[in-house]
Amino acid sequence: MQPRKLLPAFDAPTGDALFQHWLSACSADPWAPLSEAAAAPYRFIWGAWLKLLAASADATRPAEGKALQPWQQAQAVQVLQFLNQSTRSQKQLDLPSDITRRRYWRVLERIYDHALLHGWIAHNPLDAVSELDQPPSEDPQGAILSPRTWHALLRQIPAATDLISARDRAVLLVLVHLGLSSEEVRALVLEDVLWGDASAKAGATLAQPANHADKGAAKASSARIHGLRITGLRAMQSRTLEVPSQLDEALRVWLGYRAGYSPMAQQPALFCTRKAPALSTHTVLHLVSKTLKAASACSSQERPPRMGPQVIRNTVIVQWLQSGLPQAEVLQRAGLKTPHALGHLQQFVDLE
């Protein structure tokens, strides 16, 4: 992801003001509005985080960062300190529960995603925390879609008939073909789209990205998208994945619509909305969950235990393993460092 220029401290909000700015956005969300009363636990968690940062600010703040707010300079090590220590009361001797750590993680993730969306930070500090150090999901055994629900999901991916349906189709096809995480989808920028001549053979060296001005015309040209470049902060997360023909077409159609809508044309993010320069965590979650609900209904199947993009990622990884791909190649495609990261999915892999 291209680095963003941080705003000076007098333009970036204070920690308390950032929370209020995020809460105002959540309150206006038509899908799941968040009231002041319901946000009280979130305010408490965020306040505890700001206290931790304030206590360590003098020791951790670099000289060149004196003008930045403490919350803008947060590092992964402080996130881990907060999750593993600050969530405990003084009477507790044991580490906090995984449920508590996950709750604190989600609050930080959502507020920092909001700050990232507005350009107040260059990256979310939680993205630098390795998967092994992150709090486990609510379902530690993992979850995947049944074959019937998977095929129903593919049938529910919308046709590209307008700006939004073209974007939604492209996002969903990125998920089902490449198995990216929500964070990786949201971090994609136009420069991550790798172009080549339509006559190029599969497996050929991927071309460099085209100029911004050329991308809108790619839909009608002979250019083909051969790959997507994923850039991440964790070990092994950065990689380049080959784009199959169905995804190539969907991305080119989306870029054509995107280029014709002037508010989006100059945004660096590959996927954006009419009002925001990049997708939020909630936007991706809403798109996936509504599609999975429709897939479950039309296939007469129970809804899967997980309704977000992670269940699609899990399913894609299991499909790779089931197809006979070497484990090392699956790890490379998924951007994972060690086989241990696949442990929660082994129960779904038929080894016979």
C-alpha positions as CSV (number, residue, x, y, z in Angstrom):
1,M,0.0,0.0,0.0
2,Q,1.3,3.4,-0.9
3,P,2.4,5.5,2.2
4,R,0.1,8.3,3.1
5,K,1.1,11.7,4.1
6,L,0.3,12.2,7.8
7,L,-1.5,15.4,8.7
8,P,0.2,17.6,11.4
9,A,-1.0,17.4,14.9
10,F,-3.2,20.5,14.7
11,D,-5.1,18.9,11.8
12,A,-5.3,15.4,13.1
13,P,-7.8,15.0,16.0
14,T,-6.8,14.2,19.5
15,G,-7.5,10.7,20.8
16,D,-10.8,11.7,22.4
17,A,-11.8,13.7,19.3
18,L,-11.0,10.7,17.1
19,F,-13.3,8.5,19.1
20,Q,-16.1,11.0,18.8
21,H,-15.5,11.4,15.1
22,W,-15.7,7.6,14.7
23,L,-18.8,7.4,16.8
24,S,-20.5,10.1,14.8
25,A,-19.8,8.1,11.6
26,C,-21.1,4.9,13.3
27,S,-24.3,6.7,14.5
28,A,-25.1,7.7,10.9
29,D,-24.6,4.1,9.6
30,P,-27.9,3.0,8.1
31,W,-27.0,-0.7,8.5
32,A,-26.0,-0.7,12.2
33,P,-26.2,2.6,13.9
34,L,-24.3,2.9,17.2
35,S,-25.8,5.0,19.9
36,E,-24.0,7.0,22.6
37,A,-25.3,4.6,25.3
38,A,-24.3,1.4,23.3
39,A,-20.8,3.0,22.7
40,A,-20.0,3.3,26.4
41,P,-17.9,0.1,26.5
42,Y,-16.0,1.2,23.4
43,R,-15.3,4.6,25.0
44,F,-13.9,2.9,28.1
45,I,-11.6,0.6,26.0
46,W,-10.4,3.4,23.9
47,G,-9.8,5.6,26.9
48,A,-7.7,2.8,28.5
49,W,-5.7,2.6,25.3
50,L,-5.0,6.3,25.3
51,K,-3.8,6.1,28.9
52,L,-1.3,3.4,28.0
53,L,0.0,5.5,25.1
54,A,0.3,8.6,27.2
55,A,2.3,6.7,29.8
56,S,4.8,5.4,27.3
57,A,4.8,8.4,25.0
58,D,8.0,10.0,26.2
59,A,9.9,6.7,25.9
60,T,8.7,5.7,22.5
61,R,8.2,8.9,20.6
62,P,10.8,9.5,17.9
63,A,12.3,13.0,17.6
64,E,10.9,13.5,14.2
65,G,7.4,12.6,15.4
66,K,7.0,15.3,18.1
67,A,4.2,17.0,16.1
68,L,2.1,13.8,16.0
69,Q,-0.6,12.7,18.3
70,P,0.4,9.7,20.6
71,W,-2.3,7.5,19.0
72,Q,-0.8,8.2,15.6
73,Q,2.5,6.7,16.6
74,A,1.2,3.5,18.2
75,Q,3.3,0.4,17.4
76,A,2.4,-3.3,17.3
77,V,4.3,-4.0,20.5
78,Q,2.1,-1.5,22.3
79,V,-1.0,-3.2,20.9
80,L,0.2,-6.5,22.3
81,Q,1.0,-4.9,25.7
82,F,-2.5,-3.4,25.8
83,L,-4.2,-6.7,24.9
84,N,-2.2,-8.9,27.3
85,Q,-1.8,-6.6,30.3
86,S,-4.1,-3.5,30.2
87,T,-7.2,-5.6,30.0
88,R,-6.6,-7.1,33.4
89,S,-7.9,-5.7,36.7
90,Q,-5.4,-5.5,39.5
91,K,-7.1,-8.4,41.2
92,Q,-6.6,-10.7,38.3
93,L,-3.5,-12.9,38.2
94,D,-4.2,-14.8,34.9
95,L,-4.1,-13.4,31.4
96,P,-7.3,-11.9,30.1
97,S,-9.6,-14.3,28.3
98,D,-9.5,-14.6,24.5
99,I,-13.0,-13.2,24.3
100,T,-11.9,-10.0,26.2
101,R,-8.7,-9.7,24.1
102,R,-10.8,-10.1,20.9
103,R,-13.2,-7.4,22.1
104,Y,-10.4,-4.9,22.8
105,W,-8.8,-5.8,19.4
106,R,-12.0,-5.1,17.5
107,V,-12.4,-1.6,19.1
108,L,-8.9,-0.6,18.2
109,E,-9.2,-2.1,14.7
110,R,-12.4,-0.2,13.9
111,I,-11.2,3.2,15.2
112,Y,-7.8,2.9,13.5
113,D,-9.5,1.8,10.2
114,H,-11.6,5.0,10.5
115,A,-8.4,7.1,11.0
116,L,-6.8,5.4,8.1
117,L,-9.8,6.1,5.9
118,H,-9.4,9.9,6.7
119,G,-5.6,9.9,6.1
120,W,-4.6,10.6,9.7
121,I,-2.3,7.6,9.8
122,A,-0.2,5.7,7.2
123,H,-1.2,2.3,8.3
124,N,-3.2,0.5,11.0
125,P,-0.8,-0.6,13.8
126,L,-2.8,-3.8,14.3
127,D,-1.8,-4.9,10.7
128,A,1.8,-5.3,12.0
129,V,0.7,-7.9,14.6
130,S,1.5,-11.4,13.4
131,E,-1.5,-13.8,13.0
132,L,-0.1,-16.0,15.8
133,D,-0.1,-13.1,18.2
134,Q,-3.6,-11.9,17.4
135,P,-6.5,-12.9,19.6
136,P,-8.2,-16.0,18.3
137,S,-11.5,-15.6,16.5
138,E,-14.7,-16.3,18.3
139,D,-14.7,-19.7,16.7
140,P,-11.1,-21.0,17.4
141,Q,-11.8,-24.2,15.4
142,G,-12.4,-22.1,12.2
143,A,-15.3,-22.4,9.9
144,I,-15.8,-23.1,6.2
145,L,-18.7,-23.1,3.8
146,S,-20.4,-26.3,2.8
147,P,-20.0,-27.3,-0.9
148,R,-23.7,-26.5,-1.4
149,T,-23.5,-23.1,0.2
150,W,-20.2,-22.3,-1.7
151,H,-21.9,-23.0,-5.1
152,A,-24.9,-21.0,-4.0
153,L,-22.5,-18.1,-3.0
154,L,-21.0,-18.1,-6.5
155,R,-24.5,-17.9,-8.0
156,Q,-25.3,-14.9,-5.8
157,I,-22.4,-12.8,-6.9
158,P,-24.1,-9.9,-8.7
159,A,-23.8,-9.1,-12.4
160,A,-22.0,-5.8,-13.1
161,T,-24.9,-3.6,-14.2
162,D,-23.8,-0.3,-12.6
163,L,-21.1,1.3,-10.5
164,I,-21.9,-0.4,-7.2
165,S,-22.7,-3.8,-8.6
166,A,-19.5,-3.8,-10.6
167,R,-17.5,-3.0,-7.5
168,D,-19.3,-5.6,-5.4
169,R,-18.8,-8.2,-8.0
170,A,-15.1,-7.5,-8.3
171,V,-14.6,-7.5,-4.5
172,L,-16.4,-10.8,-4.1
173,L,-14.5,-12.4,-6.9
174,V,-11.2,-11.3,-5.4
175,L,-12.3,-13.0,-2.2
176,V,-13.4,-16.3,-3.8
177,H,-10.5,-16.6,-6.3
178,L,-7.6,-15.3,-4.3
179,G,-8.7,-15.9,-0.7
180,L,-7.6,-12.5,0.6
181,S,-8.4,-11.2,4.0
182,S,-10.7,-8.2,4.4
183,E,-7.7,-6.1,5.4
184,E,-5.8,-7.1,2.2
185,V,-8.7,-6.3,0.0
186,R,-9.2,-2.9,1.6
187,A,-5.4,-2.1,1.3
188,L,-5.3,-2.7,-2.5
189,V,-4.4,0.4,-4.5
190,L,-4.4,1.0,-8.3
191,E,-0.7,0.4,-8.5
192,D,-1.2,-3.2,-7.2
193,V,-3.1,-4.1,-10.5
194,L,-0.6,-5.7,-12.8
195,W,-1.3,-5.4,-16.5
196,G,0.0,-7.3,-19.6
197,D,-0.9,-7.9,-23.2
198,A,-3.9,-10.1,-23.7
199,S,-1.8,-12.4,-25.9
200,A,0.7,-13.0,-23.1
201,K,0.9,-16.7,-21.9
202,A,-0.2,-17.7,-18.5
203,G,2.8,-17.6,-16.1
204,A,4.6,-14.9,-18.0
205,T,6.3,-12.2,-16.1
206,L,3.7,-9.7,-14.8
207,A,3.8,-6.3,-16.3
208,Q,4.1,-3.1,-14.3
209,P,0.9,-1.2,-13.6
210,A,-0.5,1.1,-16.2
211,N,-0.7,4.9,-15.7
212,H,-3.8,6.1,-13.8
213,A,-5.2,7.7,-17.0
214,D,-5.0,4.4,-18.9
215,K,-6.9,2.3,-16.4
216,G,-10.4,3.5,-17.3
217,A,-9.9,2.6,-20.9
218,A,-8.6,-0.9,-20.1
219,K,-12.1,-2.3,-20.3
220,A,-12.2,-1.8,-24.1
221,S,-8.5,-2.3,-24.8
222,S,-6.4,-5.4,-25.4
223,A,-4.7,-5.1,-22.0
224,R,-5.3,-7.9,-19.5
225,I,-4.9,-7.9,-15.8
226,H,-2.5,-10.8,-15.0
227,G,-2.0,-10.3,-11.3
228,L,-2.6,-8.4,-8.1
229,R,0.2,-7.4,-5.8
230,I,-0.6,-7.7,-2.1
231,T,1.5,-5.7,0.3
232,G,1.5,-6.3,4.0
233,L,3.5,-5.6,7.2
234,R,3.6,-9.2,8.4
235,A,6.2,-11.7,7.4
236,M,5.3,-13.5,4.1
237,Q,2.2,-11.3,3.7
238,S,3.6,-9.5,0.6
239,R,3.1,-11.5,-2.5
240,T,1.8,-11.4,-6.1
241,L,-1.1,-13.6,-7.1
242,E,-2.2,-14.6,-10.6
243,V,-5.6,-13.3,-11.7
244,P,-7.9,-15.8,-13.5
245,S,-9.9,-14.7,-16.5
246,Q,-13.2,-14.3,-14.6
247,L,-11.6,-12.0,-12.1
248,D,-9.6,-10.2,-14.8
249,E,-12.9,-9.3,-16.6
250,A,-14.6,-8.2,-13.4
251,L,-11.8,-5.9,-12.4
252,R,-11.6,-4.3,-15.8
253,V,-15.3,-3.7,-15.9
254,W,-15.1,-2.2,-12.4
255,L,-12.2,0.1,-13.4
256,G,-14.2,1.2,-16.4
257,Y,-17.2,2.3,-14.2
258,R,-14.8,3.8,-11.7
259,A,-13.0,5.9,-14.2
260,G,-16.3,7.3,-15.4
261,Y,-17.3,8.5,-11.9
262,S,-15.2,11.6,-11.3
263,P,-15.2,11.5,-7.4
264,M,-13.5,8.1,-7.5
265,A,-11.2,8.7,-10.5
266,Q,-8.3,10.2,-8.5
267,Q,-8.6,8.0,-5.4
268,P,-5.5,5.7,-4.9
269,A,-7.5,2.8,-3.4
270,L,-8.6,0.1,-5.9
271,F,-12.0,-0.2,-4.2
272,C,-13.8,2.9,-2.9
273,T,-17.3,4.1,-2.3
274,R,-19.2,7.2,-3.6
275,K,-18.5,8.9,-0.3
276,A,-15.3,7.3,1.1
277,P,-11.8,7.0,-0.5
278,A,-11.6,3.3,0.5
279,L,-13.7,0.5,1.8
280,S,-14.2,0.2,5.5
281,T,-14.2,-3.1,7.4
282,H,-17.9,-2.8,7.9
283,T,-18.6,-2.2,4.2
284,V,-16.8,-5.5,3.3
285,L,-18.5,-7.3,6.1
286,H,-21.9,-6.1,5.1
287,L,-21.3,-7.1,1.4
288,V,-20.2,-10.6,2.3
289,S,-22.8,-11.3,5.0
290,K,-25.7,-10.2,2.8
291,T,-24.4,-12.4,0.0
292,L,-24.0,-15.4,2.3
293,K,-27.5,-14.9,3.7
294,A,-28.9,-14.9,0.2
295,A,-26.8,-18.0,-0.7
296,S,-28.0,-19.8,2.4
297,A,-31.6,-19.0,1.7
298,C,-31.6,-20.0,-1.9
299,S,-29.8,-23.3,-1.2
300,S,-32.1,-24.2,1.8
301,Q,-29.0,-24.4,4.0
302,E,-28.4,-23.1,7.5
303,R,-26.4,-20.0,7.7
304,P,-22.7,-20.7,8.3
305,P,-21.4,-20.0,11.8
306,R,-19.2,-17.2,10.4
307,M,-20.7,-14.7,8.0
308,G,-17.7,-12.5,7.2
309,P,-14.9,-12.6,4.6
310,Q,-12.8,-14.8,6.9
311,V,-15.1,-17.8,6.2
312,I,-14.6,-17.3,2.5
313,R,-10.8,-17.2,3.0
314,N,-10.9,-20.3,5.1
315,T,-12.9,-22.1,2.4
316,V,-10.6,-21.1,-0.3
317,I,-7.5,-22.3,1.7
318,V,-9.2,-25.7,2.4
319,Q,-10.0,-26.0,-1.3
320,W,-6.4,-25.4,-2.2
321,L,-5.3,-28.1,0.3
322,Q,-7.9,-30.5,-0.9
323,S,-6.8,-30.0,-4.5
324,G,-3.4,-31.4,-3.7
325,L,-1.4,-28.2,-3.8
326,P,1.8,-28.5,-1.7
327,Q,1.4,-27.0,1.7
328,A,4.3,-24.6,1.0
329,E,2.4,-23.2,-2.0
330,V,-0.8,-22.8,-0.1
331,L,1.1,-20.9,2.6
332,Q,2.6,-18.7,-0.1
333,R,-0.7,-18.0,-1.7
334,A,-2.4,-17.2,1.6
335,G,0.5,-15.0,2.8
336,L,1.2,-17.2,5.9
337,K,4.5,-17.9,7.4
338,T,4.3,-21.3,9.1
339,P,2.1,-24.5,8.8
340,H,0.9,-23.7,12.3
341,A,-1.3,-21.0,10.8
342,L,-3.3,-23.7,9.0
343,G,-3.9,-25.7,12.2
344,H,-7.4,-24.5,12.7
345,L,-8.4,-25.8,9.2
346,Q,-6.8,-29.2,9.3
347,Q,-10.1,-30.8,10.6
348,F,-11.7,-29.9,7.2
349,V,-9.0,-31.4,5.0
350,D,-9.7,-34.9,3.8
351,L,-6.3,-36.6,3.8
352,E,-7.5,-39.9,2.2
